[in-house]
Amino acid sequence: MPQQIRKDKKFLTSWSTKFYIKDPNVIPIRLISDQIAKLLAKTKITPNEVTVWKFVLLLPLIAYFFIRSGYFDNWAALLLLVISTIFDLVDGSLARIKAMSSRLGGWLDGILDLILSNIVLGAITIGIIRVTDNPFWAIAGLTCLFGQDLANVMMSYFEREFGFNCEMGSENFDQKFKKLKKVPWLDSLLKNIIVPTTLTSIFFFTMRYWLLLGVASYHLDLFLVVFAIMINIRALGMFFLYVQYLKEGKSRLYTLKFLKELSLNK
């Protein structure tokens, strides 16, 4: 067993570096989660227990502080959200180290993450309404929730149809674009809507960066508006691209051509 654990730990490090190197924010979080997973691997704690207890213990506190919406309350909520993100990676790492990956674990991880993101956006919206006494912000909050949930739905369709995770990326998808002498701007945009790989697209389409700016500037109201715009651009872009993929006939877009190739070779 010790040899197997060492082998899995070595694989874990290479796996995290390979898929998350594009996002500098995730690299230190992955390294921390790897170390925690190594410690938990020596205990009887299961990956599913990490998933559930992280959710039960941290989510109410995160929601509470965002609803209070004071300056230090927002920082406390953000810190707890970072801790939640770390343990969100711990359960997957622990599952690989202990060879305890399961369909239930994957489902729990995905559904609880979806619930967490929705409750966080809802709590931020309630907090802003409390501070400003302006119900208009409910519209911005609902727009955020719509975009976030549509993006999650579309990512699940892309993963099922094309065999790659829109957050971790696809080496095969990237390689197809690298073979082109020049990538048209529209294809470049669509590629980064599907799988953000440039630092600019990662920043634009990732909630944590806008949230950090909102908390640091004490303007979560601006965060809500800007993120609502960004996440809906991504969600609707993926939606219409998938619609075009389902249509019969050829397309001039390399993005659609490459997606069809991935679907056939999946």
C-alpha positions in Angstrom: 0.0 0.0 0.0 2.7 2.6 0.8 4.2 2.1 -2.7 0.8 2.6 -4.3 0.2 5.8 -2.3 3.6 7.2 -3.4 2.8 6.4 -7.0 -0.6 8.1 -6.8 1.0 11.2 -5.1 3.5 11.5 -7.9 0.8 11.2 -10.5 -1.2 13.8 -8.6 1.5 16.4 -8.8 2.0 16.0 -12.5 -1.8 15.9 -13.1 -2.3 19.2 -11.3 0.6 20.9 -13.1 -0.5 19.8 -16.5 -4.1 20.9 -16.3 -3.9 24.1 -14.1 -0.7 25.7 -15.3 -2.7 28.3 -17.3 -4.4 29.7 -14.2 -1.7 31.0 -11.8 -4.3 31.3 -9.0 -5.0 27.6 -8.9 -1.4 26.4 -8.7 -0.7 27.3 -5.1 -4.2 26.1 -4.1 -3.5 22.8 -5.7 -0.2 22.5 -4.0 -1.8 23.1 -0.6 -4.6 20.7 -1.3 -2.1 18.0 -2.3 -0.4 18.3 1.1 -3.6 18.1 3.0 -4.7 15.1 1.0 -1.4 13.4 1.8 -2.1 13.9 5.5 -5.7 12.7 5.3 -4.5 9.6 3.3 -3.1 8.4 6.6 -6.5 8.5 8.3 -9.8 6.7 7.8 -11.4 9.8 6.5 -13.1 9.2 3.1 -13.2 11.6 0.1 -17.0 11.8 0.4 -16.8 12.8 4.1 -14.5 15.6 3.1 -17.0 16.7 0.4 -20.0 16.7 2.7 -18.4 18.2 5.8 -16.7 21.0 3.8 -20.2 21.9 2.5 -22.0 21.6 5.8 -19.5 23.5 7.9 -18.3 26.3 5.6 -21.3 27.2 3.4 -23.6 28.6 6.2 -20.7 30.8 7.5 -19.9 32.0 4.0 -23.5 32.9 3.3 -23.8 34.5 6.8 -20.8 36.9 6.3 -21.8 37.8 2.7 -25.4 38.6 3.9 -24.0 40.9 6.7 -21.9 42.5 3.9 -19.6 44.6 6.1 -16.1 45.2 4.8 -14.5 42.7 7.2 -17.5 40.4 6.8 -16.8 40.2 3.1 -13.1 39.4 3.7 -14.1 36.7 6.2 -16.5 35.2 3.6 -13.8 35.3 0.9 -11.3 33.6 3.2 -13.7 30.8 4.0 -14.5 30.5 0.2 -10.8 30.0 -0.5 -10.6 27.3 2.2 -13.7 25.7 0.6 -11.9 25.8 -2.8 -8.9 24.1 -1.3 -11.0 21.3 0.2 -12.9 21.0 -3.0 -9.6 19.8 -4.5 -8.7 17.8 -1.5 -11.5 15.4 -1.9 -10.6 14.6 -5.5 -6.9 14.2 -4.6 -7.7 12.0 -1.6 -9.9 9.8 -3.9 -7.1 9.3 -6.3 -4.5 8.6 -3.5 -6.8 6.1 -1.7 -8.2 4.7 -5.0 -11.7 5.5 -3.8 -13.1 7.4 -6.8 -16.8 6.7 -7.3 -19.8 7.9 -9.3 -21.4 9.0 -6.0 -18.3 11.1 -5.1 -18.2 12.7 -8.5 -21.9 13.5 -8.4 -21.8 14.9 -4.9 -18.8 17.1 -5.7 -20.5 18.5 -8.8 -24.0 19.1 -7.3 -22.7 20.6 -4.0 -20.4 23.0 -5.9 -23.4 24.1 -8.0 -25.4 24.7 -4.8 -22.5 26.5 -3.2 -22.0 28.9 -6.1 -25.7 29.7 -6.3 -26.0 30.3 -2.5 -22.9 32.5 -2.6 -24.3 34.7 -5.4 -27.7 34.7 -3.6 -26.1 35.8 -0.3 -24.1 38.5 -2.0 -27.2 39.8 -3.6 -29.2 39.9 -0.3 -26.2 41.6 1.3 -26.1 44.3 -1.3 -29.9 44.9 -1.1 -29.6 45.2 2.7 -26.8 47.8 2.4 -28.3 49.8 -0.4 -32.0 49.3 0.3 -32.5 49.0 -3.4 -34.4 45.9 -4.7 -33.0 46.6 -8.2 -30.0 44.5 -7.3 -32.2 41.4 -7.2 -32.3 41.7 -11.1 -28.5 41.7 -11.2 -28.3 38.7 -8.8 -30.9 36.7 -10.8 -28.9 37.5 -14.0 -25.8 36.1 -12.4 -27.6 33.0 -11.3 -29.0 32.5 -14.8 -25.6 32.8 -16.5 -23.8 30.7 -13.9 -26.4 27.8 -14.1 -26.6 28.0 -17.9 -22.8 27.9 -18.1 -22.7 24.8 -15.9 -25.4 23.1 -18.0 -23.5 23.8 -21.2 -20.2 22.6 -19.7 -21.8 19.3 -18.8 -23.0 19.0 -22.4 -19.6 19.8 -23.8 -17.9 17.2 -21.5 -20.4 14.5 -22.4 -20.3 15.2 -26.2 -16.7 16.1 -26.7 -14.9 14.3 -23.8 -13.2 17.2 -22.1 -13.8 19.4 -19.1 -14.3 23.1 -19.9 -12.5 24.1 -16.7 -9.4 21.8 -17.0 -9.2 22.0 -20.8 -8.3 19.6 -23.5 -4.8 19.0 -24.9 -6.3 17.6 -28.1 -8.5 20.7 -28.6 -5.5 23.0 -28.0 -3.2 21.0 -30.4 -5.7 21.4 -33.2 -5.5 25.2 -33.0 -1.7 25.1 -32.7 -1.5 23.5 -36.1 -3.1 26.6 -37.7 -0.7 29.2 -39.1 -3.1 31.9 -38.0 -6.2 31.5 -35.8 -9.1 33.9 -36.8 -10.1 36.2 -34.1 -13.6 34.8 -33.9 -12.3 31.2 -33.5 -9.9 32.5 -30.8 -12.7 34.1 -29.0 -14.9 31.0 -29.2 -12.1 28.7 -28.1 -11.5 30.9 -25.0 -15.3 31.0 -24.2 -15.4 27.2 -24.2 -12.1 26.7 -22.4 -10.5 29.9 -21.0 -6.7 29.5 -21.6 -5.3 33.0 -21.9 -4.8 35.0 -18.8 -7.3 37.6 -20.0 -10.1 35.0 -20.7 -9.4 33.3 -17.4 -9.8 36.6 -15.6 -12.9 37.7 -17.5 -14.8 34.4 -17.1 -13.8 33.3 -13.5 -15.9 34.5 -10.6 -13.1 34.5 -8.0 -11.1 37.3 -9.6 -14.1 39.6 -9.9 -15.1 38.7 -6.4 -11.7 39.5 -5.1 -11.8 42.9 -6.7 -15.3 43.5 -5.4 -14.3 42.6 -1.8 -11.0 44.6 -1.9 -12.7 47.7 -3.3 -15.8 47.2 -1.1 -18.0 47.3 -4.2 -19.6 43.9 -4.4 -22.4 45.7 -6.3 -20.0 46.4 -9.2 -18.8 42.8 -9.0 -22.4 41.6 -9.4 -23.0 43.7 -12.5 -19.7 42.9 -14.2 -19.8 39.2 -13.5 -23.4 39.0 -14.7 -22.2 40.4 -18.0 -19.1 38.1 -18.3 -20.8 34.9 -17.3 -23.7 35.4 -19.6 -21.4 36.1 -22.5 -19.7 32.8 -21.8 -22.9 30.8 -21.2 -24.8 32.2 -24.2 -21.7 31.8 -26.4 -21.4 28.1 -25.5 -25.2 27.7 -26.0 -25.3 29.1 -29.5 -22.1 27.3 -30.5 -23.6 24.0 -29.3 -26.7 24.8 -31.4 -24.6 25.4 -34.5 -22.8 22.1 -33.8 -26.1 20.2 -33.7 -27.1 21.7 -37.1 -26.5 19.8 -40.3 -23.9 21.1 -42.8 -20.4 22.5 -42.8 -19.1 25.6 -41.1 -16.3 28.0 -41.8 -15.5 28.1 -38.1 -12.5 26.0 -37.1 -13.9 25.8 -33.6 -17.0 23.8 -34.8 -14.8 21.7 -37.1 -12.5 20.7 -34.3 -15.4 20.0 -31.9 -17.0 17.7 -34.5 -13.7 15.9 -34.9 -13.4 15.4 -31.1 -17.0 14.1 -31.0 -16.2 11.5 -33.7 -12.9 10.4 -32.0 -14.2 10.4 -28.5 
